[in-house]
Amino acid sequence: MFDMKYFSKQLRVKRAERGWSQDDLAKESGVSRNAIFRYESGLNEPMFTSVCALADAFGCPIGDFVSPESAA
């Protein structure tokens, strides 16, 4: 099961670590700023393609967005 709360937190943390705004991340990933806002707020669950695009923008594996408990 996908842990949206964990994903939202990881997305905010990774963005903050780089000093990126939501607009910056949108430009880097190709995911809309509105979608990023909704993911960070926990309002929408992302499609797999969006998770892949975000991971590519951060240069990290998609597993960084998956809670260790949900991967077990």
Secondary structure, 3 states (H helix, E strand, C coil): CCCHHHHHHHHHHHHHHHCCCHHHHHHHHCCCHHHHHHHHCCCCCCCHHHHHHHHHHHCCCHHHHCCHHHHC
